[in-house]
Amino acid sequence: MSLLFVYGTLKRGGSNHGQLAGQKFVSPARTAPGYRLFLLEGYPGMVPWPADQEGVVGELWDVTDAALPQLDAFEGVPEGLYRREPVPLQSPHQAADAYLYARSIEDRPDVGNEWSVG
């Protein structure tokens, strides 16, 4: 099992939440300061953002090792769209893997620290 931090369409109520079927919700969570969301094609991409003071709001999930390759493929890791890597979380959590957007955010709108799934 691995901890996975999700912040966009994979969250409960999100359009792609079904990708987490069979996985275990742990709790709401927030990254440590230093991350920001940018609008891509109808979904957010999280990137390191040193000026951020708040962290990104999301959810922490306990994901089976068998589910990770499927999630990586869904998130476009093999194509270089995202990369899965550990990010620090605010207390009471330590860290979890998250999908960071791996391409340029030039001309992408800044959507802040929280993606609404409603």
HELIX and SHEET records of a PDB file:
HELIX    1   1 HIS A   17  LEU A   20  5                                   4    
HELIX    2   2 ALA A   67  PHE A   74  1                                   8    
SHEET    1   A 5 LYS A  24  ARG A  30  0                                        
SHEET    2   A 5 VAL A  57  VAL A  63 -1                                        
SHEET    3   A 5 SER A   2  VAL A   6 -1                                        
SHEET    4   A 5 ALA A  95  TYR A 101  1                                        
SHEET    5   A 5 TYR A  82  PRO A  88 -1                                        
SHEET    1   B 3 PRO A  44  PRO A  48  0                                        
SHEET    2   B 3 TYR A  35  LEU A  39 -1                                        
SHEET    3   B 3 ASP A 110  GLY A 112 -1                                        
END                                                                             
